[in-house]
Amino acid sequence: MKILLELLRIVFIFFILGGIMTELLINVYASTGINVDDYNWMGVLGILILLFVLYRNRWQFSGWYSGNGREKLPVKTSNLLLTILF
């Protein structure tokens, strides 16, 4: 049961929260007059990378799942992903 709850939490974080963040990003770009129609996928990819790093380094330890495989990303990997993000 705990695994199912954790999967629902992950779906909520990535799809719902990611969708809200994507819409906010598109609205910010649209309000400044920047056309994002062709490069919208780059913003979505950046948001997904950010959510992945946050989940692996913080949010997985506050969830329901307490089994094997719960460890932080290595610092170099986190730094590399965040560098790609920005």
Beta strands, then each sheet from edge to edge (+ up, - down):
end
